[in-house]
């Protein structure tokens, strides 16, 4: 997103005003201008084609400026723009509800014609009956025949405009969905390697080895257990580095080792409790997502033996898993970017419409992530193909 800043100064060099304009504003105005010019071009081309093919005037130029031609040009311009804009409005409303499908397309066409037909009938009734003599409109046929002809011609052209505009909208929607799918696939790939890098980073390894060194002098049995858990954690990460989704059972197996190491490393300063009711293979979650949420709590909160950080991991029926911690925010040197939460939300958006919920109250912070059925992977593979 570009930003253009304009500042003007007086003759003495003192600044008097500063205006900042986003590049998106220019892009939007440019698109609007192009749209209006294109529609004007279409209206004029259609009008002149109809006039030259249906009328055999010797002097075409003179025929363009008589009252009858002006009336039909103004009405054509108004009906074209009215149809186009109302169709745009209906499409925008449908876009907020969801994508355009066959049923919604028929509903939009019906609403558009329901608006266009009475407006068209009123305009031609006024022009051909109420104000025909005052405006100087000449009819080649009796007024009632001319009215029926003009009405059906206008509605047919309006219907053509609707179909053309909806076809353009559906093509644009398809391109946007394809682009979103590609973006999500790239973000998923980046998130997998980001998660892997965060876990196998030198910083994490240094802290783990430092904890292990202390344990070797204090409790060799515990040190041996720590090494076993550390090895199993790295084995899990390496075995699942190519998978974006894993079963809840496997993720919790890794989480047990991770929680054990965090509790040992932080001693009584961090208390992580897990109350999982479901460990079935049928439930899936993004790889390392729970671990990322735990690390997020450690990163953003103060904790000590006197005031420990309590992290509760539990399931909500068959629907979701929640990670909740007491809140004691620490001041970070740099403003948080919430990359971890954005990462998880993006990964979920690829597989489901279920939302990742974030709750923050005065004394706690909670993230609720959906449990996915195994069918989501099959459905998305079909959608991609």
Helices and strands as residue ranges (DSSP letters): E 3-9, E 15-22, H 23-54, H 60-63, H 67-97, H 102-125, I 126-130, H 132-135, H 143-199, H 202-218, H 220-239, E 245-247, H 248-266, G 267-269, E 270-275, E 283-286, H 289-300, E 309-316, E 320-326, H 339-351, E 357-360, E 364-370, E 372-373, H 375-384
